[in-house]
């Protein structure tokens, strides 16, 4: 209800994306000169936990963050993307922590690293920390992009120690396994030049992913890949006992699993050398990963049939997490190509909604569907780096709303278990003297100001449609007074408690 130039929102009993951000990122109630306080995300059975509370993931992929952080003219895009994700209430971003032997390579040759690129990865982690976003970092690619397993095999072959020129020798050649172990050790023990924190001790990192979409098609039994997963996951855990580990699977069922006939997209999917159940059962794998690309897996299906497959695919894997794996299931990539015949942007919205609704239903029932990461997000001016799946999420308002409303929905699931404490009044006052993205340090002080909510050392921005309830450290706010002096949907605000 509007009154004058203010907007009064009675919000007791409602949920909030702002509160969701608090619950996801820990103790954000602080003065401006404090660092964000982050805890490590942990697993208990089929759920992720953070600071003793269930942690649900609504996030995205931006594989390109490290690559763009290397060069000065592209570096600002990193902060812009992470800030935008945080503003949408997104909790995890998946990105590459590898670039092997290519342009702007992190690893120039086995055991030789480019410090400039390593510093760029330092920056990505530091920026994510400042914006309260956690990172799922992948350690190597099954594909040739950014080097991948092909580059490791090439290095071994060039040095005359490779057992085979097959790309799959990455998984079984002892020399290549040692290359990769050395890489893992270097990454995990890296001391961030910006934060001073070793990667293995930094809770900004949500988890490590062993490989993006591993396949070992030369051994369709799956034994070779299984042995590699067991060895590499144990090696990661021997160095880093703080972080979760996942494989990076696409989610296909192997040749001995009856679901290969009823759930896999087609028969070829069981002959890739991977098996979702067997690979995910490894003791040092903390959660399962699944990808969703119906238009790449089917070529003759109608759009509505693809959506039916998506629902069936997700429900099957969530059931696996609940009944057989007893672990969370993260759908770490999902996308719909714009190259499909008769593609419409509205189809992509329907696809996104199908995925997000399935996760929401799983969360409401306390099942193993722990979240999903869209493939993939960019900021403006990055068309040359885009594929047929990428989007700038705020360019289409209906798409943007899907993701922000999912953040609110996941918070509602979380907030249903909270007790409402003594009410206070929260006043948010627009300050017209500051620009949209300029520093805004009006926190703390005496009198009735008890503190200020900030997400970084820049302007705290909040969308009108997301503003429903704010969770303080000990109190649920019962009323909000919002004074807005501009017509912009998003605006800088000063937050303080009024008795």
N, C-alpha and C positions, 0 to 999 in steps of 0.2 A: 504494500500500500504506500503510495507516494504522498508526501506532505511538504509543500513548498519545494525547496531545492534539495530536500533530503529524502532518503528512502528508508522506511522502517520495516524491518523483516523480523517478525516473531518466529523464532527458529527452534524452540524447545521441541525435541522429538524428531527433528530432521537430522540428516547426515551431511557431512561436509567433505569436499575434496581437500580443503585445507587441513582438516583434521586427518584425512587419509595420509597426506604428506607427512604430518607429524608422526603418525603411528608407523609409517614406513621408514622414516629416516631418523628416528630417535629423538633426542632432546633438542628441539629447535627453538625453545623459548630461552632467549639469551640476549645479552647486549651485543652491540655491533662489533666490538673488538674481540669477541670470542670465536674460536674455531667451531665449526659444526661438530657435534659429538656423535659419532657413529659407532654402532656395535656390529659384530659379525653376524651375518645371517647363518642360522643353524638349521638342522633338520631333526625332526622328531616324528618317526613313523612316516606317514604320507603327507606331512605338512612342513612348510618352512616356518621358522620362528625368528623373531627379532626382538630382543629385550623382553623375552617371555611372552610375546604376543604373536599370533598368527600373522604371517607375512605373505600377502598375495601380490602377484606380479602382473602389472599392466605396463608393457614396455615396447621397445622397438629395436631395430637393427640400424646402425650407421657404421658399416664396416670400415669406412674411409677416415675415421677420426685421426688416427696416427699419421697417415699419409698426408693429410692436410695440415697437420700441426707442424710439419717439417718446414714448410715454406711460408715466409712472412706474409705474403699477400693473401694466402688462403687460410692462415691460422685463425683469424676471427670467426670463421664458420664453425669451428669446434665449440667455442663458448656459446655462440648463437643457438646451435642445435641443442646443446645440453640445457641451456636456459629455457628454451622452448619446451623441451620434454618435461622439465620440472614444473613449468607453468601449467602443463596439461595434467599434472598429477601422475605422470609416468614414473615408474620406480626403478627400472633396469634397462640399460642399453647394452646391446651386444656389439662387439667390435673386434677387429683383428689385432692381435698382439704379435703379428708376424709379417715379414716381408723378406723373403729369402732370395738373394742373388739378383734382384731386379732393380729398376730405378728407385732411388730412395730406399735401398735395402736396409733393413735393420741388421740382418746377418749377411755380411758380404761374402763370406765363405765359412766353412765349419769352424766355429769358435772365434771368428773375427766379427766385431760389431762396429757399427757406425754410431759414434757418440752423439752426433747431431740428431739422428733418428731416435736413439734411445731417450734423449732429452725431450723429443716430441711426445713420446709415449708417457714420459713423466708429466708433461703438461696436460695430456688428456686425463690422466688419473687425478691430477690436482684440480682441474676444472670440474670434473665430475664430483669431486668431494665438496667443492664450494657450492655446487648447485644441488647437493643432496641426492644425486643420482648414482646408483650402483652400476658396476660394469661386469658383464659376463665376457671374459677375454678368451678368445680362441687361439691355440698355440701353433697350429699348422693347417694347411689346406690339403684336402684330397685332390682338389682341382689344380690346374696349372697356374691360375691367377695368383699373383704375388709369390710365385715360386712353387710352393707346395711340395708334395712328396716327390714330384718329378725332379725338382732342383736338388734334393738330397741324393737321389739316385745318380744324377749327373755328376755331382761332386765326387762321390765314391768311385764312379767309373773313370773320371778324369785322373784321380789319384792312383788308379790301378789296383784298388782294393775291393771294388764292388764285385759281388758274386753273380749279379745278373743285371742286364740293362732294362729289365722289366720294372715298371713303376711300382709294382707290388712288392719288389724287394725291399722297399722302405719298411715293410712290416717284419721281414724275417732276416735281413742281413745284419749280423752283429755289429759291423762297423757303422752302419747307418743308425742303428738303434743307439749306439754310443754318441753319434752326432746329435741326435735328438735329445738324449738325456742331458748332454752338456748344455744344449739350448734351454731346456727346462730349468736346469740349475741356475743358469745365468739370469733368466727372467725372474724367477722366484726370489732370488737373493739380491736383486737390483735394489740399490738405495736411491729413492727418488730425490733428484737434485733440487726439487722445489719444496717438497714437504719434509724431507729428511727421513722418511719412513720406508723401510724395505717393503717390497711388494707383498711378500708373504705375511707381513704384519699390518697391512692396510685394509681396514674393513670396507673401504670404498669398492674394493673388488668383491663382487658377489660370489663368483665362482670361476674356476678354470674349466675350459672345454678342451679336451685332448686334441680333437681334430674336427674340422668342418666336413660333415658328410662322408665319413670313412666308408670305403668300399675296397674289397680285396677279391676281385672277380676271378683271379687265377686259382683260388681255393674256395669253391662254392660250399664246401662243408662248413666253413666258418671258423675252422680251428686256428688258422693263422692269425686272423684278426682278433679272435678271442684271446689268444696268448699275448698279443701285443697290448691289448687293453688291460689285461691283468698286470702285466709288467709295468706299463707306464703309469697307470693309476696308483700302484703301490709306490712307485718312485716319487711321484708328486707328493703323496702323503708323507713320505719319509723326510721330506724337506719342509713342507708346509702343512702343519696340523690345524691351521685356523680356517682354511677355506674349503668350500664344497667343490666337488669334482663331478663332471659329467662327461659323456663320451662325445656327443655331437651328432648322434644318429639321425637318420631320416625317419626311422620308425618302421621299416619293412620287416615282416615276419619271415624267418628263414625256412629252409627246406623241410625241417622236421616239425614245424609248428602247423597244426591244422588250420590256423587262421590265414595261412598263406593262400588258401582257396576261397575263403569267405570274406576277408577284409582287405588283403593286398589289392592294389589297383588292377594289376595284371600279373600274369605268370612270371614275367621277367624279374619282378621285384624280389622273388625268393632266391635268385641266383647271383646275388651281388656280394656274397661272402659275409654278410652281416645278418644278425638276428636280434630283433628288438628285445625279446625276453632274455635270451641267454647273455647278450652283451650287457644289459642293464642290471642283471643280477650280481655282477662282480661286486665283491664286498667293499671295495674302495670307491665304487661309483655311488654317489650320494643321491642322485636323482636322474630320471630318464629324460631324454630329449627326443622330440618328434618334429618333423617338418610337414607342411601342408601345401602342396602344389597340384591341385586337381587338373588344371589345364595343361600342365606338362606331363602328367601321368596318363591322362586320357586325351585322345585326339578327336573322337567322334561323338562325345557325349554332349547333350544339350546342357545349358547353364543350370537349369533346375535340378538335373540329375547330378551335376557336380556338387551342388549344395547338399544334396542328400548323402552323397559320398562323404563330404566333409564331416557331417554330423556323425555318421556311422564310424568313420575313422577315429574321430576324437573320443567318442564314447567308448569304443573298444580299448583304446590305450588308457583311458582313465580307469576302466574296469581292471585292466592289467595292473595298474599302479595300486589299486585298492586290494585286489584279491591275491595277486601272485608276487609282485615285486615288493609291496609294502613300502613304496617310496613315492615322493612327489613326481608328477609328470609335467614337464615344461614344454609347451609348443613353441620352440625357439625360433622358428621361421614360419610365416604364413603369408602368401601373396597370390594375387591374381593378375595375369598378364594383360596389358592393354593392346597386345597384338592379336588377341583372339578375334575371330570373325564376328562382326556385328557387335564389337565391344562397346559398352556404355559405362560411364563412370558410376551410374546407379547400381550396376551389377557388382562393382567392387565394394560399394557400401553394403550391399546385401551379404556379400561374402564375409566382410569384416564383422558384420553384426552376427552372423551365424557362429563364427569363432568366439567372439566375445560373450555372447549369450550362453554358449556351452560352458565356458569358464565360470561365468557367474553362477549358473545352476550348480556346477560342481562345488563351488565355494560355499553356497548356501547349505548344501548337504554334507559339508565337511569331507568331501571326497578328494581324490589325489590330484585333480586338475588344478595345478598351482598357478597357472598364468600363461600368457602368450606374448610373443614379441613379433610385431609386424615387420615384414621385409618390404621395403626399407624406407627410411626417412631422409630427406635432404632439406637444405635451406635454398632460398632463391639463388639463381645463377649457377646451378650445378648440372645442367642438362648433359654435359659431356661425360659426367660420371654416372649418370643414371642408366638403369636397365629398363626392361619393360614392366617392372613391378614397383619402382620407386615413386614416391609422392612427396610433395611439400604439403604437410597435413592441413595447414591453415588456408590453403588456396581454395579449398572447397569446404564451405561451412558445415555441410551435412556430415562430411567425413571427420572434420575436427570435433564435432559434437559427439560422434560415436565414441571417440577415445576419451574425451573428458567425462562423458557420462558414465563410461565404464569405470573410470577412477572413482567417481561418486558411488557407483553401485557396489564396488568392492569394499569401499569404506562402510557402506550401510551394513554389509555382512559383518564387518568387524565391530561396528558400533553397537550392534544388537545385544552384545554381551556386556556392554559397559553400564555402570551405575551412574545415574545422574546425581551430581553433587549440588552443593549450594550455588544458586545462580548469582551471576554478576551481570554487569552491563558492559559490553565491548563497544568502544567507539572507534570507528575508522574514519579518519578525516583526510580528505584530499588536500594536498599541498600544491598550489599552483606555481610555486616558485621554483620547483624542480622539474627538469625535463624527464621524459619517459624512462630513459635508461641511464640517468645520472645517479651518482651515489646519493643515498637517502638515509641519513643518520640522525633520526629524531627519536631514538629509543632511550629507554632508561629515564633518568631524571628523578626529581623529588615529587612531593605531593601525592596525587592519586595514581601516578604512573608506576606500575609494578614490573614492567618489562616490555619487551617488544619482540614480535615474531618476525624473524628474517630467514630467508633461504640462502642468502649469499651476501657479499659486500656491495651489492648493487640494489637497485630499486626492487622492492617486493611488489609484485603485480598480482592482481587477483581478478578473475572474471566475474562479472555480476551474476551470471547464471549459475556459477559454481558456489556462490557464497550462501551457505545455508546454516552452517554451525561451525564454530571454532572450538577445538578441544585445547584447553589450557593444561598446564602441568597437573593441576589437581581438581579443576572445575570445568563443568560443561557450561558454556555461555548460554543464557536463556534469551537475551535480546541483543539485537545489533542495530546501531544507528550508523547509517552510511551517508556521508555528505559528499556529493559528487559535483564538481564544478565544471566538468567538461562533458562533451557528448561521446567521448571514446568509451568503448566497451571495457578496455583495460586501462588501469590508471594507477599511479603510485599512491600508496596509502600509508598513513601513520597509525599504528595500532597501540592502544593502551587500555588498561582496565580502569573503569570508572566505578567507584563504590556507590 
